[in-house]
Amino acid sequence: MKRSIVVTVIAVAFISTSAAAQSVGEKTGVNSVLGVAPSTADFVKEAAISDMLEIEAGKIAEQKGNAEEKRFAAQMIADHTKTSNELKGLVTSGEGAQLPSGLDSSAQSKLDKLRDTKPESFASQYDPMQVSAHKDAVSLFERYANGGDNPKLKEWAGKTLPALRHHLEMAQALDKNRK
């Protein structure tokens, strides 16, 4: 068991030396499991996609959700629009990463599933999705705040974390109330 952990850590260390390979580590969740900070490019991409997904999912929730989900969605749209604009400001001022132009296939699939969900079963899709998405966001921002290589983005990640943790708590309460 110890040997396989050592081999995994060595492999991740080797992989993390290449930006493209590190993207694989971030995409597969290996970096998250091992607590490895994402590259700046990965952080920017994942944070931007997370914001886009939250905003679009919130718009759907405002149409299909119950009263509690609609309130939650309104806050997600406002807060994630704010962080999206902040991130754009940091990246466009030469912070060494590129913003994605749209959702990746995984996020698009989640959004499509929400759009196809009937209002009466919306909570069973939206509520756990929000818990999962905010757990992932907290992990991403914690890892970058603790080990990112861009000082401005690292500081921003740390400042954004309390709001993301609050969003996670709200999502967990939303999901708990559904059951």
Stockholm file with secondary structure:
# STOCKHOLM 1.0

chainA/1-179         MKRSIVVTVIAVAFISTSAAAQSVGEKTGVNSVLGVAPSTADFVKEAAISDMLEIEAGKIAEQKGNAEEKRFAAQMIADHTKTSNELKGLVTSGEGAQLPSGLDSSAQSKLDKLRDTKPESFASQYDPMQVSAHKDAVSLFERYANGGDNPKLKEWAGKTLPALRHHLEMAQALDKNRK
#=GR chainA/1-179 SS CHHHHHHHHHHHHHHTTSHHHHHHHHHHTHHHHHTCCCCHHHHHHHHHHHHHHHHHHHHHHHHHSCHHHHHHHHHHHHHHHHHHHHHHHHHHTTCSCCCCSSCCHHHHHHHHHHHHSCGGGHHHHHHHHHHHHHHHHHHHHHHHHHHCSCHHHHHHHHHHHHHHHHHHHHHHHHHHHHC
#=GC SS_cons         CHHHHHHHHHHHHHHTTSHHHHHHHHHHTHHHHHTCCCCHHHHHHHHHHHHHHHHHHHHHHHHHSCHHHHHHHHHHHHHHHHHHHHHHHHHHTTCSCCCCSSCCHHHHHHHHHHHHSCGGGHHHHHHHHHHHHHHHHHHHHHHHHHHCSCHHHHHHHHHHHHHHHHHHHHHHHHHHHHC
//
